[in-house]
């Protein structure tokens, strides 16, 4: 049975989707962009600042679901400019434990919501 995950500690959905869903023992987060949950404004102008905020948002959703970043199995990273990959990756690595990194896909895209630089979605377990 599916359970919708919603928290005010992450940005509200800006369309017809849920922040996250639990199905069985898995948590699926919608792609998170670097929005401040309180204001809805973009946080940061650099890929590093934006990636940091994206992970704060993901962490809030996972914790609301009863999971954590330590339990992330898979991420998908959508990045506006692959030239920023190394900078994004340096911030990304701070949020995961070496030796148990999640599987990952990374894709350069032409445009992201609100013209941000990065969007990340996750699949984690409970």
C-alpha positions as CSV (number, residue, x, y, z in Angstrom):
1,X,0.0,0.0,0.0
2,X,1.2,3.5,-0.9
3,X,1.7,6.3,1.6
4,X,2.3,9.9,0.6
5,X,5.1,11.7,2.4
6,X,4.7,15.4,3.0
7,X,6.7,17.8,5.3
8,X,6.9,21.6,5.7
9,X,10.6,21.1,6.2
10,X,11.0,20.7,2.5
11,X,9.5,22.9,-0.3
12,X,5.9,22.2,-1.2
13,X,5.3,20.5,-4.5
14,X,5.0,23.1,-7.3
15,X,2.8,20.8,-9.4
16,X,0.6,17.7,-9.2
17,X,3.0,15.4,-7.4
18,X,4.0,14.4,-3.9
19,X,7.3,15.2,-2.2
20,X,7.7,11.5,-1.6
21,X,5.9,8.2,-1.6
22,X,6.4,5.1,0.5
23,X,5.7,1.7,-1.1
24,X,6.5,-1.4,0.9
25,X,9.9,-0.7,2.5
26,X,11.0,1.9,-0.2
27,X,10.8,5.6,-0.2
28,X,10.8,7.5,-3.5
29,X,11.5,11.2,-3.4
30,X,10.4,13.5,-6.1
31,X,13.2,15.5,-7.7
32,X,14.3,18.3,-5.3
33,X,15.5,21.6,-6.5
34,X,17.2,24.2,-4.3
35,X,14.2,26.0,-2.9
36,X,14.0,27.4,0.7
37,X,11.0,25.5,2.3
38,X,9.8,28.7,4.1
39,X,10.0,31.2,1.2
40,X,9.9,29.1,-1.9
41,X,12.9,31.1,-3.2
42,X,16.0,29.6,-4.9
43,X,18.9,29.2,-2.4
44,X,22.3,30.0,-3.9
45,X,23.7,31.0,-7.2
46,X,26.5,28.4,-7.4
47,X,26.2,24.7,-8.1
48,X,27.7,24.0,-4.6
49,X,25.2,26.2,-2.8
50,X,22.3,24.7,-4.8
51,X,23.4,21.1,-4.3
52,X,23.7,21.7,-0.5
53,X,20.1,23.0,-0.4
54,X,18.8,20.1,-2.5
55,X,20.3,17.6,0.0
56,X,18.7,19.5,2.9
57,X,15.4,19.2,1.2
58,X,15.9,15.5,0.4
59,X,17.0,14.8,4.0
60,X,13.8,16.4,5.4
61,X,11.6,14.3,3.2
62,X,13.4,11.1,3.9
63,X,13.3,11.8,7.7
64,X,9.6,12.5,7.5
65,X,9.2,9.1,5.9
66,X,11.2,7.4,8.6
67,X,14.3,6.9,6.5
68,X,17.6,8.8,6.1
69,X,20.4,9.7,3.6
70,X,22.3,6.6,5.0
71,X,19.5,4.4,3.5
72,X,19.6,5.9,0.0
73,X,20.0,3.1,-2.6
74,X,19.8,5.2,-5.8
75,X,20.0,8.8,-6.9
76,X,19.3,10.5,-10.2
77,X,21.1,13.8,-10.7
78,X,19.8,16.3,-13.3
79,X,22.5,19.0,-13.9
80,X,22.2,22.0,-16.2
81,X,25.9,22.0,-17.1
82,X,28.1,18.9,-17.0
83,X,31.1,21.2,-16.6
84,X,29.7,21.7,-13.0
85,X,29.8,18.0,-12.3
86,X,33.0,17.9,-10.3
87,X,31.8,20.8,-8.0
88,X,28.4,19.2,-7.6
89,X,30.1,15.8,-6.9
90,X,32.2,17.3,-4.1
91,X,29.2,18.5,-2.2
92,X,27.2,15.3,-3.0
93,X,30.0,13.2,-1.5
94,X,29.6,15.0,1.9
95,X,26.1,13.5,2.3
96,X,27.0,9.8,1.9
97,X,29.3,7.4,3.7
98,X,32.3,6.1,1.6
99,X,31.9,2.4,1.1
100,X,28.1,2.6,0.9
101,X,27.6,5.2,-1.8
102,X,24.2,4.8,-3.6
103,X,23.9,3.8,-7.2
104,X,23.7,7.0,-9.3
105,X,22.8,8.3,-12.7
106,X,23.7,11.8,-13.8
107,X,22.2,13.5,-16.8
108,X,22.9,17.0,-18.3
109,X,19.6,18.7,-19.2
110,X,18.7,21.7,-21.2
111,X,16.5,23.3,-18.5
112,X,15.3,22.6,-14.9
113,X,12.3,24.1,-13.0
114,X,12.8,27.7,-12.1
115,X,16.1,27.6,-14.1
116,X,18.0,26.1,-11.2
117,X,21.4,24.4,-11.8
118,X,20.6,20.9,-10.2
119,X,17.7,18.6,-9.3
120,X,18.1,15.3,-7.5
121,X,15.7,12.4,-6.8
122,X,16.3,9.4,-4.6
123,X,15.1,6.0,-3.8
124,X,15.8,4.8,-0.2
125,X,14.7,2.0,2.1
126,X,13.0,2.3,5.5
